[in-house]
């Protein structure tokens, strides 16, 4: 289960709408205990400039910056979020090829800047597939 505040979901939602029809992306920072809790979100620039409609890329520089900031607070990167403009909130083949086990992959489907769906997935390395994890919105 992935716990995320309503405020953080709203920030991500606004970013998804603003970025449409391109994919947006960011990092989820928190505590990776038995139940993962997002404490902070870090929107980052999509570095994939050739296929922004169906690909995202997070720079190593952004990743390291966020990781250092999280570590100073006793937190860690626990996942990645990205949008799927005009596509379902399910992992693509590209997502599967680039997935790291133990991370949460929050995928946000956005249709015509209006219909938005949040789903989250964890990649099971052994079975080579994504398993959906429930998102629990907390106040």
N, CA, C and O atoms as CSV, one atom per row, in Angstrom:
chain,resi,resn,atom,element,x,y,z
A,1,UNK,N,N,0.834,-1.172,0.000
A,1,UNK,CA,C,0.000,0.000,0.000
A,1,UNK,C,C,0.883,1.241,0.000
A,1,UNK,O,O,1.921,1.285,0.661
A,2,UNK,N,N,0.451,2.248,-0.756
A,2,UNK,CA,C,1.167,3.514,-0.844
A,2,UNK,C,C,0.285,4.616,-0.274
A,2,UNK,O,O,-0.809,4.870,-0.779
A,3,UNK,N,N,0.769,5.270,0.784
A,3,UNK,CA,C,0.029,6.359,1.423
A,3,UNK,C,C,0.514,7.696,0.856
A,3,UNK,O,O,1.710,7.990,0.855
A,4,UNK,N,N,-0.432,8.490,0.379
A,4,UNK,CA,C,-0.114,9.782,-0.225
A,4,UNK,C,C,-1.139,10.805,0.252
A,4,UNK,O,O,-2.331,10.508,0.326
A,5,UNK,N,N,-0.673,12.008,0.575
A,5,UNK,CA,C,-1.598,13.040,1.034
A,5,UNK,C,C,-2.441,13.568,-0.124
A,5,UNK,O,O,-2.031,13.555,-1.285
A,6,UNK,N,N,-3.621,14.027,0.236
A,6,UNK,CA,C,-4.523,14.626,-0.744
A,6,UNK,C,C,-3.855,15.831,-1.404
A,6,UNK,O,O,-4.009,16.047,-2.606
A,7,UNK,N,N,-3.119,16.608,-0.629
A,7,UNK,CA,C,-2.420,17.780,-1.150
A,7,UNK,C,C,-1.391,17.377,-2.215
A,7,UNK,O,O,-1.319,17.997,-3.276
A,8,UNK,N,N,-0.599,16.340,-1.931
A,8,UNK,CA,C,0.404,15.884,-2.908
A,8,UNK,C,C,-0.261,15.366,-4.180
A,8,UNK,O,O,0.221,15.621,-5.283
A,9,UNK,N,N,-1.366,14.639,-4.027
A,9,UNK,CA,C,-2.086,14.159,-5.217
A,9,UNK,C,C,-2.606,15.333,-6.042
A,9,UNK,O,O,-2.596,15.278,-7.272
A,10,UNK,N,N,-3.058,16.387,-5.378
A,10,UNK,CA,C,-3.530,17.572,-6.102
A,10,UNK,C,C,-2.397,18.288,-6.831
A,10,UNK,O,O,-2.583,18.767,-7.949
A,11,UNK,N,N,-1.236,18.362,-6.207
A,11,UNK,CA,C,-0.070,18.974,-6.863
A,11,UNK,C,C,0.299,18.181,-8.110
A,11,UNK,O,O,0.554,18.757,-9.167
A,12,UNK,N,N,0.329,16.852,-7.983
A,12,UNK,CA,C,0.651,16.003,-9.139
A,12,UNK,C,C,-0.413,16.172,-10.215
A,12,UNK,O,O,-0.088,16.293,-11.396
A,13,UNK,N,N,-1.671,16.181,-9.817
A,13,UNK,CA,C,-2.775,16.345,-10.774
A,13,UNK,C,C,-2.620,17.642,-11.564
A,13,UNK,O,O,-2.781,17.647,-12.785
A,14,UNK,N,N,-2.313,18.726,-10.887
A,14,UNK,CA,C,-2.127,20.010,-11.570
A,14,UNK,C,C,-0.953,19.976,-12.539
A,14,UNK,O,O,-1.018,20.558,-13.622
A,15,UNK,N,N,0.118,19.296,-12.150
A,15,UNK,CA,C,1.280,19.170,-13.029
A,15,UNK,C,C,0.936,18.341,-14.268
A,15,UNK,O,O,1.356,18.660,-15.380
A,16,UNK,N,N,0.167,17.275,-14.056
A,16,UNK,CA,C,-0.256,16.414,-15.164
A,16,UNK,C,C,-1.078,17.216,-16.178
A,16,UNK,O,O,-0.861,17.111,-17.386
A,17,UNK,N,N,-2.008,18.005,-15.683
A,17,UNK,CA,C,-2.864,18.815,-16.552
A,17,UNK,C,C,-2.034,19.870,-17.290
A,17,UNK,O,O,-2.222,20.091,-18.486
A,18,UNK,N,N,-1.128,20.509,-16.576
A,18,UNK,CA,C,-0.283,21.552,-17.164
A,18,UNK,C,C,0.637,20.980,-18.255
A,18,UNK,O,O,0.875,21.634,-19.271
A,19,UNK,N,N,1.145,19.779,-18.046
A,19,UNK,CA,C,2.091,19.164,-18.988
A,19,UNK,C,C,1.420,18.544,-20.208
A,19,UNK,O,O,2.066,18.347,-21.237
A,20,UNK,N,N,0.141,18.239,-20.102
A,20,UNK,CA,C,-0.589,17.582,-21.184
A,20,UNK,C,C,-0.429,18.371,-22.487
A,20,UNK,O,O,-0.557,19.595,-22.458
A,21,UNK,N,N,-0.157,17.729,-23.626
A,21,UNK,CA,C,-0.187,16.292,-23.909
A,21,UNK,C,C,1.150,15.572,-23.742
A,21,UNK,O,O,1.322,14.456,-24.231
A,22,UNK,N,N,2.090,16.206,-23.056
A,22,UNK,CA,C,3.379,15.562,-22.793
A,22,UNK,C,C,3.336,14.828,-21.458
A,22,UNK,O,O,2.516,15.133,-20.592
A,23,UNK,N,N,4.225,13.867,-21.310
A,23,UNK,CA,C,4.353,13.184,-20.026
A,23,UNK,C,C,5.098,14.079,-19.048
A,23,UNK,O,O,6.053,14.763,-19.417
A,24,UNK,N,N,4.654,14.066,-17.809
A,24,UNK,CA,C,5.400,14.727,-16.738
A,24,UNK,C,C,5.936,13.621,-15.824
A,24,UNK,O,O,5.509,12.468,-15.902
A,25,UNK,N,N,6.870,13.995,-14.967
A,25,UNK,CA,C,7.445,12.979,-14.080
A,25,UNK,C,C,7.990,13.631,-12.819
A,25,UNK,O,O,8.180,14.846,-12.752
A,26,UNK,N,N,8.233,12.796,-11.832
A,26,UNK,CA,C,8.791,13.272,-10.580
A,26,UNK,C,C,9.124,12.116,-9.658
A,26,UNK,O,O,8.876,10.953,-9.974
A,27,UNK,N,N,9.685,12.457,-8.524
A,27,UNK,CA,C,10.124,11.456,-7.558
A,27,UNK,C,C,9.286,11.527,-6.287
A,27,UNK,O,O,8.891,12.603,-5.837
A,28,UNK,N,N,9.028,10.362,-5.728
A,28,UNK,CA,C,8.278,10.214,-4.484
A,28,UNK,C,C,9.282,9.928,-3.376
A,28,UNK,O,O,10.055,8.974,-3.457
A,29,UNK,N,N,9.264,10.748,-2.357
A,29,UNK,CA,C,10.214,10.610,-1.251
A,29,UNK,C,C,9.442,10.308,0.019
A,29,UNK,O,O,8.387,10.891,0.269
A,30,UNK,N,N,9.972,9.396,0.820
A,30,UNK,CA,C,9.294,9.067,2.061
A,30,UNK,C,C,10.003,7.989,2.833
A,30,UNK,O,O,11.230,7.904,2.878
A,31,UNK,N,N,9.161,7.157,3.449
A,31,UNK,CA,C,9.669,6.052,4.260
A,31,UNK,C,C,9.221,4.743,3.626
A,31,UNK,O,O,8.043,4.544,3.327
A,32,UNK,N,N,10.178,3.869,3.433
A,32,UNK,CA,C,9.894,2.593,2.787
A,32,UNK,C,C,9.849,1.496,3.835
A,32,UNK,O,O,10.730,0.638,3.896
A,33,UNK,N,N,8.826,1.536,4.648
A,33,UNK,CA,C,8.641,0.522,5.693
A,33,UNK,C,C,7.654,-0.521,5.160
A,33,UNK,O,O,7.485,-0.654,3.948
A,34,UNK,N,N,7.019,-1.242,6.043
A,34,UNK,CA,C,6.020,-2.226,5.616
A,34,UNK,C,C,4.937,-1.546,4.786
A,34,UNK,O,O,4.433,-2.108,3.813
A,35,UNK,N,N,4.590,-0.330,5.188
A,35,UNK,CA,C,3.641,0.475,4.421
A,35,UNK,C,C,4.366,1.742,3.992
A,35,UNK,O,O,4.837,2.515,4.825
A,36,UNK,N,N,4.449,1.943,2.687
A,36,UNK,CA,C,5.166,3.106,2.163
A,36,UNK,C,C,4.339,4.370,2.326
A,36,UNK,O,O,3.148,4.405,2.015
A,37,UNK,N,N,5.003,5.410,2.825
A,37,UNK,CA,C,4.323,6.689,2.988
A,37,UNK,C,C,5.125,7.771,2.270
A,37,UNK,O,O,6.307,7.977,2.550
A,38,UNK,N,N,4.457,8.464,1.333
A,38,UNK,CA,C,5.073,9.583,0.639
A,38,UNK,C,C,5.033,10.787,1.572
A,38,UNK,O,O,3.974,11.167,2.071
A,39,UNK,N,N,6.199,11.378,1.801
A,39,UNK,CA,C,6.310,12.542,2.662
A,39,UNK,C,C,6.498,13.807,1.822
A,39,UNK,O,O,6.009,14.879,2.180
A,40,UNK,N,N,7.204,13.672,0.714
A,40,UNK,CA,C,7.453,14.795,-0.186
A,40,UNK,C,C,7.401,14.313,-1.631
A,40,UNK,O,O,7.710,13.158,-1.925
A,41,UNK,N,N,7.007,15.211,-2.526
A,41,UNK,CA,C,7.088,14.917,-3.955
A,41,UNK,C,C,8.031,15.932,-4.587
A,41,UNK,O,O,8.095,17.087,-4.165
A,42,UNK,N,N,8.747,15.493,-5.587
A,42,UNK,CA,C,9.688,16.349,-6.294
A,42,UNK,C,C,9.401,16.273,-7.789
A,42,UNK,O,O,9.880,15.363,-8.464
A,43,UNK,N,N,8.622,17.220,-8.313
A,43,UNK,CA,C,8.444,17.258,-9.767
A,43,UNK,C,C,9.800,17.567,-10.415
A,43,UNK,O,O,10.541,18.422,-9.930
A,44,UNK,N,N,10.113,16.885,-11.487
A,44,UNK,CA,C,11.353,17.141,-12.224
A,44,UNK,C,C,11.030,17.278,-13.706
A,44,UNK,O,O,9.978,16.839,-14.173
A,45,UNK,N,N,11.937,17.883,-14.421
A,45,UNK,CA,C,11.745,18.079,-15.852
A,45,UNK,C,C,11.902,16.757,-16.590
A,45,UNK,O,O,12.810,15.978,-16.300
A,46,UNK,N,N,11.007,16.509,-17.551
A,46,UNK,CA,C,11.120,15.343,-18.418
A,46,UNK,C,C,12.265,15.605,-19.387
A,46,UNK,O,O,12.168,16.489,-20.238
A,47,UNK,N,N,13.340,14.849,-19.265
A,47,UNK,CA,C,14.522,15.057,-20.098
A,47,UNK,C,C,14.393,14.408,-21.480
A,47,UNK,O,O,15.244,14.619,-22.343
A,48,UNK,N,N,13.351,13.634,-21.689
A,48,UNK,CA,C,13.139,13.041,-23.009
A,48,UNK,C,C,12.451,14.078,-23.889
A,48,UNK,O,O,11.258,14.337,-23.732
A,49,UNK,N,N,13.189,14.661,-24.796
A,49,UNK,CA,C,12.634,15.725,-25.639
A,49,UNK,C,C,12.139,15.214,-26.990
A,49,UNK,O,O,11.474,15.946,-27.723
A,50,UNK,N,N,12.459,13.964,-27.322
A,50,UNK,CA,C,12.067,13.427,-28.632
A,50,UNK,C,C,10.680,12.793,-28.632
A,50,UNK,O,O,9.966,12.871,-29.632
A,51,UNK,N,N,10.295,12.171,-27.531
A,51,UNK,CA,C,9.003,11.458,-27.475
A,51,UNK,C,C,8.270,11.813,-26.195
A,51,UNK,O,O,7.926,10.929,-25.411
A,52,UNK,N,N,8.029,13.088,-25.978
A,52,UNK,CA,C,7.419,13.530,-24.724
A,52,UNK,C,C,5.990,13.028,-24.557
A,52,UNK,O,O,5.474,13.008,-23.440
A,53,UNK,N,N,5.344,12.626,-25.642
A,53,UNK,CA,C,3.958,12.149,-25.548
A,53,UNK,C,C,3.867,10.740,-24.977
A,53,UNK,O,O,2.809,10.347,-24.486
A,54,UNK,N,N,4.969,9.960,-25.032
A,54,UNK,CA,C,4.881,8.587,-24.513
A,54,UNK,C,C,6.165,8.092,-23.834
A,54,UNK,O,O,6.350,6.887,-23.661
A,55,UNK,N,N,7.034,9.004,-23.457
A,55,UNK,CA,C,8.262,8.622,-22.751
A,55,UNK,C,C,8.616,9.696,-21.737
A,55,UNK,O,O,8.317,10.875,-21.927
A,56,UNK,N,N,9.254,9.273,-20.663
A,56,UNK,CA,C,9.810,10.225,-19.706
A,56,UNK,C,C,11.216,9.777,-19.363
A,56,UNK,O,O,11.565,8.604,-19.495
A,57,UNK,N,N,12.002,10.720,-18.928
A,57,UNK,CA,C,13.360,10.423,-18.496
A,57,UNK,C,C,13.721,11.401,-17.380
A,57,UNK,O,O,13.535,12.611,-17.511
A,58,UNK,N,N,14.230,10.866,-16.302
A,58,UNK,CA,C,14.678,11.682,-15.183
A,58,UNK,C,C,16.197,11.720,-15.223
A,58,UNK,O,O,16.848,10.676,-15.250
A,59,UNK,N,N,16.756,12.914,-15.225
A,59,UNK,CA,C,18.216,13.041,-15.313
A,59,UNK,C,C,18.875,12.493,-14.048
A,59,UNK,O,O,18.306,12.546,-12.957
A,60,UNK,N,N,20.069,11.974,-14.218
A,60,UNK,CA,C,20.851,11.509,-13.085
A,60,UNK,C,C,21.122,12.631,-12.097
A,60,UNK,O,O,21.190,12.409,-10.888
A,61,UNK,N,N,21.275,13.836,-12.627
A,61,UNK,CA,C,21.526,15.012,-11.796
A,61,UNK,C,C,20.328,15.286,-10.874
A,61,UNK,O,O,20.497,15.528,-9.679
A,62,UNK,N,N,19.113,15.245,-11.450
A,62,UNK,CA,C,17.912,15.446,-10.635
A,62,UNK,C,C,17.763,14.329,-9.606
A,62,UNK,O,O,17.417,14.574,-8.451
A,63,UNK,N,N,18.029,13.106,-10.040
A,63,UNK,CA,C,17.904,11.959,-9.145
A,63,UNK,C,C,18.849,12.113,-7.945
A,63,UNK,O,O,18.444,11.918,-6.799
A,64,UNK,N,N,20.089,12.458,-8.217
A,64,UNK,CA,C,21.078,12.604,-7.138
A,64,UNK,C,C,20.730,13.782,-6.220
A,64,UNK,O,O,20.895,13.683,-5.004
A,65,UNK,N,N,20.250,14.895,-6.789
A,65,UNK,CA,C,19.870,16.066,-5.996
A,65,UNK,C,C,18.762,15.703,-5.006
A,65,UNK,O,O,18.827,16.049,-3.827
A,66,UNK,N,N,17.742,14.996,-5.511
A,66,UNK,CA,C,16.618,14.608,-4.662
A,66,UNK,C,C,17.067,13.581,-3.626
A,66,UNK,O,O,16.655,13.650,-2.468
A,67,UNK,N,N,17.896,12.644,-4.027
A,67,UNK,CA,C,18.379,11.615,-3.105
A,67,UNK,C,C,19.164,12.239,-1.951
A,67,UNK,O,O,18.989,11.853,-0.796
A,68,UNK,N,N,20.027,13.202,-2.267
A,68,UNK,CA,C,20.807,13.875,-1.215
A,68,UNK,C,C,19.895,14.648,-0.262
A,68,UNK,O,O,20.060,14.599,0.956
A,69,UNK,N,N,18.931,15.360,-0.844
A,69,UNK,CA,C,17.991,16.135,-0.024
A,69,UNK,C,C,17.193,15.217,0.894
A,69,UNK,O,O,17.002,15.522,2.071
A,70,UNK,N,N,16.731,14.099,0.359
A,70,UNK,CA,C,15.959,13.136,1.154
A,70,UNK,C,C,16.816,12.547,2.273
A,70,UNK,O,O,16.367,12.454,3.415
A,71,UNK,N,N,18.029,12.155,1.952
A,71,UNK,CA,C,18.925,11.542,2.940
A,71,UNK,C,C,19.183,12.457,4.130
A,71,UNK,O,O,19.257,12.001,5.271
A,72,UNK,N,N,19.321,13.754,3.855
A,72,UNK,CA,C,19.564,14.720,4.934
A,72,UNK,C,C,18.402,14.767,5.923
A,72,UNK,O,O,18.576,15.153,7.079
A,73,UNK,N,N,17.222,14.373,5.462
A,73,UNK,CA,C,16.017,14.396,6.305
A,73,UNK,C,C,15.668,13.010,6.849
A,73,UNK,O,O,14.627,12.829,7.482
A,74,UNK,N,N,16.547,12.030,6.599
A,74,UNK,CA,C,16.273,10.677,7.058
A,74,UNK,C,C,15.242,9.958,6.190
A,74,UNK,O,O,14.610,8.996,6.627
A,75,UNK,N,N,15.080,10.436,4.957
A,75,UNK,CA,C,14.113,9.852,4.035
A,75,UNK,C,C,14.841,9.236,2.853
A,75,UNK,O,O,16.067,9.293,2.762
A,76,UNK,N,N,14.074,8.650,1.954
A,76,UNK,CA,C,14.665,8.059,0.756
A,76,UNK,C,C,13.679,8.144,-0.400
A,76,UNK,O,O,12.480,8.342,-0.203
A,77,UNK,N,N,14.205,7.992,-1.599
A,77,UNK,CA,C,13.330,7.927,-2.761
A,77,UNK,C,C,12.632,6.576,-2.713
A,77,UNK,O,O,13.285,5.534,-2.657
A,78,UNK,N,N,11.303,6.597,-2.735
A,78,UNK,CA,C,10.546,5.338,-2.672
A,78,UNK,C,C,9.784,5.062,-3.965
A,78,UNK,O,O,9.163,4.011,-4.119
A,79,UNK,N,N,9.840,6.013,-4.886
A,79,UNK,CA,C,9.128,5.771,-6.130
A,79,UNK,C,C,9.236,6.903,-7.124
A,79,UNK,O,O,9.861,7.935,-6.881
A,80,UNK,N,N,8.601,6.663,-8.248
A,80,UNK,CA,C,8.584,7.591,-9.372
A,80,UNK,C,C,7.137,7.740,-9.812
A,80,UNK,O,O,6.375,6.773,-9.810
A,81,UNK,N,N,6.764,8.955,-10.190
A,81,UNK,CA,C,5.452,9.121,-10.803
A,81,UNK,C,C,5.632,9.678,-12.205
A,81,UNK,O,O,6.578,10.415,-12.483
A,82,UNK,N,N,4.722,9.318,-13.067
A,82,UNK,CA,C,4.707,9.908,-14.410
A,82,UNK,C,C,3.314,9.768,-14.995
A,82,UNK,O,O,2.519,8.931,-14.567
A,83,UNK,N,N,3.037,10.601,-15.976
A,83,UNK,CA,C,1.711,10.593,-16.581
A,83,UNK,C,C,1.700,9.792,-17.874
A,83,UNK,O,O,2.728,9.593,-18.521
A,84,UNK,N,N,0.511,9.342,-18.224
A,84,UNK,CA,C,0.244,8.670,-19.502
A,84,UNK,C,C,-0.855,9.456,-20.215
A,84,UNK,O,O,-2.039,9.163,-20.045
A,85,UNK,N,N,-0.466,10.458,-21.018
A,85,UNK,CA,C,-1.481,11.246,-21.724
A,85,UNK,C,C,-2.263,10.390,-22.731
A,85,UNK,O,O,-1.684,9.746,-23.606
A,86,UNK,N,N,-3.573,10.403,-22.584
A,86,UNK,CA,C,-4.483,9.684,-23.484
A,86,UNK,C,C,-4.196,8.185,-23.564
A,86,UNK,O,O,-4.431,7.553,-24.594
A,87,UNK,N,N,-3.689,7.632,-22.476
A,87,UNK,CA,C,-3.437,6.190,-22.365
A,87,UNK,C,C,-3.772,5.749,-20.939
A,87,UNK,O,O,-3.765,6.565,-20.018
A,88,UNK,N,N,-4.061,4.475,-20.761
A,88,UNK,CA,C,-4.419,3.977,-19.418
A,88,UNK,C,C,-3.267,4.102,-18.413
A,88,UNK,O,O,-2.101,4.206,-18.796
A,89,UNK,N,N,-3.608,4.090,-17.153
A,89,UNK,CA,C,-2.631,4.189,-16.063
A,89,UNK,C,C,-2.053,2.819,-15.732
A,89,UNK,O,O,-2.050,2.386,-14.580
A,90,UNK,N,N,-1.567,2.152,-16.767
A,90,UNK,CA,C,-0.933,0.844,-16.602
A,90,UNK,C,C,0.478,0.925,-17.191
A,90,UNK,O,O,0.709,1.682,-18.134
A,91,UNK,N,N,1.418,0.155,-16.645
A,91,UNK,CA,C,2.793,0.224,-17.135
A,91,UNK,C,C,2.898,-0.183,-18.611
A,91,UNK,O,O,2.276,-1.146,-19.060
A,92,UNK,N,N,3.697,0.575,-19.332
A,92,UNK,CA,C,3.971,0.273,-20.735
A,92,UNK,C,C,5.151,-0.690,-20.815
A,92,UNK,O,O,5.785,-0.993,-19.804
A,93,UNK,N,N,5.438,-1.163,-22.012
A,93,UNK,CA,C,6.615,-2.018,-22.220
A,93,UNK,C,C,7.879,-1.246,-21.844
A,93,UNK,O,O,8.800,-1.812,-21.255
A,94,UNK,N,N,7.925,0.033,-22.178
A,94,UNK,CA,C,9.060,0.886,-21.825
A,94,UNK,C,C,9.204,0.975,-20.301
A,94,UNK,O,O,10.313,0.900,-19.771
A,95,UNK,N,N,8.078,1.134,-19.606
A,95,UNK,CA,C,8.107,1.178,-18.138
A,95,UNK,C,C,8.704,-0.116,-17.581
A,95,UNK,O,O,9.525,-0.084,-16.665
A,96,UNK,N,N,8.295,-1.228,-18.129
A,96,UNK,CA,C,8.778,-2.528,-17.649
A,96,UNK,C,C,10.277,-2.688,-17.891
A,96,UNK,O,O,10.996,-3.193,-17.029
A,97,UNK,N,N,10.744,-2.262,-19.054
A,97,UNK,CA,C,12.172,-2.382,-19.394
A,97,UNK,C,C,13.057,-1.566,-18.457
A,97,UNK,O,O,14.218,-1.909,-18.236
A,98,UNK,N,N,12.508,-0.490,-17.912
A,98,UNK,CA,C,13.307,0.430,-17.112
A,98,UNK,C,C,12.974,0.415,-15.623
A,98,UNK,O,O,13.439,1.275,-14.874
A,99,UNK,N,N,12.181,-0.544,-15.196
A,99,UNK,CA,C,11.720,-0.582,-13.804
A,99,UNK,C,C,12.791,-1.114,-12.848
A,99,UNK,O,O,13.599,-1.977,-13.192
A,100,UNK,N,N,12.758,-0.565,-11.647
A,100,UNK,CA,C,13.588,-1.054,-10.548
A,100,UNK,C,C,12.659,-1.685,-9.524
A,100,UNK,O,O,11.624,-1.112,-9.185
A,101,UNK,N,N,13.020,-2.854,-9.033
A,101,UNK,CA,C,12.176,-3.486,-8.024
A,101,UNK,C,C,12.224,-2.663,-6.742
A,101,UNK,O,O,13.195,-1.950,-6.488
A,102,UNK,N,N,11.209,-2.764,-5.968
A,102,UNK,CA,C,10.989,-2.098,-4.675
A,102,UNK,C,C,10.467,-0.671,-4.809
A,102,UNK,O,O,9.907,-0.142,-3.849
A,103,UNK,N,N,10.628,-0.040,-5.948
A,103,UNK,CA,C,10.069,1.308,-6.138
A,103,UNK,C,C,8.582,1.218,-6.445
A,103,UNK,O,O,8.114,0.260,-7.061
A,104,UNK,N,N,7.858,2.223,-6.010
A,104,UNK,CA,C,6.469,2.395,-6.421
A,104,UNK,C,C,6.484,3.214,-7.713
A,104,UNK,O,O,7.215,4.196,-7.835
A,105,UNK,N,N,5.676,2.794,-8.653
A,105,UNK,CA,C,5.534,3.523,-9.921
A,105,UNK,C,C,4.099,4.020,-10.009
A,105,UNK,O,O,3.190,3.283,-10.392
A,106,UNK,N,N,3.913,5.295,-9.643
A,106,UNK,CA,C,2.593,5.883,-9.736
A,106,UNK,C,C,2.411,6.382,-11.166
A,106,UNK,O,O,3.186,7.202,-11.658
A,107,UNK,N,N,1.379,5.875,-11.817
A,107,UNK,CA,C,1.085,6.268,-13.190
A,107,UNK,C,C,-0.261,6.974,-13.195
A,107,UNK,O,O,-1.247,6.491,-12.639
A,108,UNK,N,N,-0.268,8.130,-13.840
A,108,UNK,CA,C,-1.477,8.944,-13.865
A,108,UNK,C,C,-1.960,9.052,-15.301
A,108,UNK,O,O,-1.282,9.616,-16.159
A,109,UNK,N,N,-3.130,8.508,-15.546
A,109,UNK,CA,C,-3.742,8.612,-16.865
A,109,UNK,C,C,-4.487,9.934,-16.944
A,109,UNK,O,O,-5.190,10.322,-16.010
A,110,UNK,N,N,-4.327,10.622,-18.068
A,110,UNK,CA,C,-5.053,11.875,-18.278
A,110,UNK,C,C,-5.611,11.869,-19.702
A,110,UNK,O,O,-4.878,11.712,-20.679
A,111,UNK,N,N,-6.911,12.042,-19.784
A,111,UNK,CA,C,-7.594,12.088,-21.085
A,111,UNK,C,C,-8.110,13.502,-21.310
A,111,UNK,O,O,-8.938,13.994,-20.542
A,112,UNK,N,N,-7.634,14.143,-22.338
A,112,UNK,CA,C,-8.126,15.482,-22.733
A,112,UNK,C,C,-8.081,16.501,-21.591
A,112,UNK,O,O,-8.953,17.365,-21.496
A,113,UNK,N,N,-7.089,16.405,-20.744
A,113,UNK,CA,C,-6.896,17.302,-19.590
A,113,UNK,C,C,-7.991,17.191,-18.530
A,113,UNK,O,O,-8.019,18.001,-17.602
A,114,UNK,N,N,-8.883,16.225,-18.638
A,114,UNK,CA,C,-10.012,16.167,-17.711
A,114,UNK,C,C,-10.060,14.887,-16.891
A,114,UNK,O,O,-9.938,14.933,-15.667
A,115,UNK,N,N,-10.234,13.755,-17.542
A,115,UNK,CA,C,-10.380,12.485,-16.820
A,115,UNK,C,C,-9.017,12.031,-16.335
A,115,UNK,O,O,-8.129,11.730,-17.133
A,116,UNK,N,N,-8.859,11.984,-15.025
A,116,UNK,CA,C,-7.570,11.630,-14.433
A,116,UNK,C,C,-7.738,10.430,-13.511
A,116,UNK,O,O,-8.653,10.374,-12.689
A,117,UNK,N,N,-6.833,9.476,-13.668
A,117,UNK,CA,C,-6.853,8.273,-12.833
A,117,UNK,C,C,-5.450,8.020,-12.294
A,117,UNK,O,O,-4.480,7.999,-13.053
A,118,UNK,N,N,-5.348,7.829,-10.985
A,118,UNK,CA,C,-4.084,7.500,-10.320
A,118,UNK,C,C,-4.055,6.000,-10.035
A,118,UNK,O,O,-5.006,5.444,-9.486
A,119,UNK,N,N,-2.958,5.354,-10.411
A,119,UNK,CA,C,-2.731,3.956,-10.022
A,119,UNK,C,C,-1.251,3.805,-9.694
A,119,UNK,O,O,-0.420,4.576,-10.175
A,120,UNK,N,N,-0.929,2.820,-8.884
A,120,UNK,CA,C,0.467,2.605,-8.523
A,120,UNK,C,C,0.821,1.126,-8.677
A,120,UNK,O,O,-0.008,0.237,-8.484
A,121,UNK,N,N,2.071,0.904,-9.030
A,121,UNK,CA,C,2.553,-0.437,-9.346
A,121,UNK,C,C,3.935,-0.650,-8.739
A,121,UNK,O,O,4.701,0.296,-8.557
A,122,UNK,N,N,4.238,-1.904,-8.430
A,122,UNK,CA,C,5.569,-2.309,-7.974
A,122,UNK,C,C,6.033,-3.421,-8.909
A,122,UNK,O,O,5.277,-4.341,-9.219
A,123,UNK,N,N,7.297,-3.325,-9.358
A,123,UNK,CA,C,7.825,-4.333,-10.267
A,123,UNK,C,C,8.368,-5.518,-9.477
A,123,UNK,O,O,9.214,-5.353,-8.599
A,124,UNK,N,N,7.877,-6.709,-9.794
A,124,UNK,CA,C,8.341,-7.933,-9.163
A,124,UNK,C,C,9.441,-8.507,-10.052
A,124,UNK,O,O,9.171,-9.059,-11.118
A,125,UNK,N,N,10.670,-8.369,-9.600
A,125,UNK,CA,C,11.842,-8.792,-10.380
A,125,UNK,C,C,11.814,-10.286,-10.693
A,125,UNK,O,O,12.137,-10.704,-11.805
A,126,UNK,N,N,11.432,-11.070,-9.717
A,126,UNK,CA,C,11.414,-12.529,-9.880
A,126,UNK,C,C,10.421,-12.978,-10.955
A,126,UNK,O,O,10.721,-13.844,-11.778
A,127,UNK,N,N,9.232,-12.369,-10.928
A,127,UNK,CA,C,8.185,-12.758,-11.882
A,127,UNK,C,C,8.191,-11.906,-13.151
A,127,UNK,O,O,7.462,-12.193,-14.100
A,128,UNK,N,N,9.018,-10.856,-13.163
A,128,UNK,CA,C,9.159,-9.958,-14.321
A,128,UNK,C,C,7.834,-9.323,-14.720
A,128,UNK,O,O,7.493,-9.249,-15.900
A,129,UNK,N,N,7.088,-8.862,-13.701
A,129,UNK,CA,C,5.826,-8.178,-13.993
A,129,UNK,C,C,5.508,-7.172,-12.914
A,129,UNK,O,O,6.039,-7.221,-11.805
A,130,UNK,N,N,4.613,-6.244,-13.275
A,130,UNK,CA,C,4.155,-5.247,-12.318
A,130,UNK,C,C,2.964,-5.788,-11.547
A,130,UNK,O,O,2.094,-6.460,-12.101
A,131,UNK,N,N,2.945,-5.481,-10.254
A,131,UNK,CA,C,1.823,-5.839,-9.400
A,131,UNK,C,C,1.239,-4.527,-8.870
A,131,UNK,O,O,1.963,-3.676,-8.354
A,132,UNK,N,N,-0.067,-4.382,-9.005
A,132,UNK,CA,C,-0.686,-3.135,-8.572
A,132,UNK,C,C,-0.683,-3.046,-7.048
A,132,UNK,O,O,-0.929,-4.026,-6.344
A,133,UNK,N,N,-0.398,-1.842,-6.567
A,133,UNK,CA,C,-0.496,-1.579,-5.135
A,133,UNK,C,C,-1.553,-0.493,-4.936
A,133,UNK,O,O,-1.678,0.426,-5.745
A,134,UNK,N,N,-2.284,-0.614,-3.878
A,134,UNK,CA,C,-3.360,0.332,-3.580
A,134,UNK,C,C,-2.781,1.676,-3.152
A,134,UNK,O,O,-1.803,1.738,-2.408
A,135,UNK,N,N,-3.401,2.749,-3.635
A,135,UNK,CA,C,-3.063,4.088,-3.174
A,135,UNK,C,C,-4.082,4.482,-2.116
A,135,UNK,O,O,-5.289,4.442,-2.353
A,136,UNK,N,N,-3.582,4.863,-0.950
A,136,UNK,CA,C,-4.447,5.297,0.139
A,136,UNK,C,C,-4.241,6.796,0.328
A,136,UNK,O,O,-3.170,7.236,0.747
A,137,UNK,N,N,-5.263,7.570,0.021
A,137,UNK,CA,C,-5.217,9.024,0.152
A,137,UNK,C,C,-5.432,9.399,1.611
A,137,UNK,O,O,-6.450,9.054,2.212
A,138,UNK,N,N,-4.460,10.110,2.172
A,138,UNK,CA,C,-4.561,10.525,3.573
A,138,UNK,C,C,-4.654,12.051,3.644
A,138,UNK,O,O,-4.189,12.763,2.754
A,139,UNK,N,N,-5.257,12.525,4.710
A,139,UNK,CA,C,-5.426,13.988,4.887
A,139,UNK,C,C,-4.179,14.602,5.460
A,139,UNK,O,O,-4.131,15.813,5.677
